[in-house]
Amino acid sequence: MIWRSLKLDSNLFVFQIFHWRDRERVLENEPWNFDNQVVILSEISWNEQPSDLSLDHAPMWVRVYDVPFNLKKPRFVELLGEKVGSFIELDKEGSLTQAKFI
């Protein structure tokens, strides 16, 4: 991956990623962290100021244990996710069947 960075403020950086596939991979594999801190990413166009961006949320996986079997349904999981934040996606890899969590 070829990229460069520029520090704008104590907690604000601009990264330029030169290949579109690398950019997509970075954005699709959120959340990222560095030194135990969440890294919030946002695309920016050339006519925007980085300091004007609202960088106040990041996608996170939430794992809930001990959910009653009758509530292991996609709609319940979505409602539960909306209570935590904004529901994005359900990981359907076995989490609604035999797993101990959703």
SVG drawing of the C-alpha trace seen along z (x, -y; Angstrom):
<svg xmlns="http://www.w3.org/2000/svg" viewBox="-39 -24 43 49">
<polyline fill="none" stroke="black" stroke-width="0.4" points="0.0,0.0 1.3,-3.4 0.2,-6.4 1.3,-9.5 0.1,-11.4 0.0,-14.9 -0.6,-15.9 -3.0,-18.8 -3.6,-19.0 -2.9,-17.0 -5.6,-14.4 -6.3,-15.2 -4.4,-13.6 -5.0,-13.5 -4.0,-10.3 -3.7,-10.1 -4.0,-6.6 -3.0,-6.4 -4.7,-3.2 -8.5,-2.9 -8.3,0.8 -6.2,-0.1 -8.5,-2.9 -11.6,-0.6 -9.8,2.0 -9.0,-0.5 -12.5,-1.9 -14.3,1.5 -12.2,3.0 -13.2,0.4 -13.0,0.1 -9.3,-0.6 -7.3,-1.4 -3.8,-2.6 -2.2,-2.7 -5.5,-1.6 -7.4,-4.5 -10.1,-4.4 -9.2,-5.8 -12.2,-7.5 -12.0,-7.6 -13.8,-9.7 -13.4,-10.4 -12.9,-14.0 -13.2,-15.8 -10.8,-18.4 -13.2,-21.3 -13.7,-20.3 -11.7,-21.4 -10.6,-18.5 -11.3,-20.5 -15.0,-20.9 -15.7,-17.1 -17.8,-15.6 -15.6,-12.8 -17.8,-11.7 -18.7,-8.1 -17.1,-4.9 -18.5,-1.5 -18.0,1.2 -18.9,4.8 -21.0,5.5 -21.3,9.0 -24.3,9.8 -24.2,13.0 -27.0,15.0 -29.8,13.9 -32.9,16.1 -33.3,18.5 -36.7,17.0 -35.1,13.6 -32.3,14.7 -34.1,13.2 -32.7,10.6 -35.3,8.0 -34.5,8.2 -30.8,7.9 -31.5,4.8 -33.6,3.3 -30.9,4.0 -28.3,2.5 -30.4,-0.7 -30.4,-1.0 -26.6,-0.9 -26.1,-3.3 -27.0,-3.0 -27.4,0.6 -25.3,1.4 -25.2,5.2 -25.8,8.5 -23.0,11.1 -25.0,14.1 -22.2,16.6 -24.0,18.9 -24.8,16.3 -28.5,16.8 -28.4,20.6 -26.0,22.4 -23.6,19.7 -23.6,18.4 -23.8,14.8 -25.2,12.6"/>
</svg>
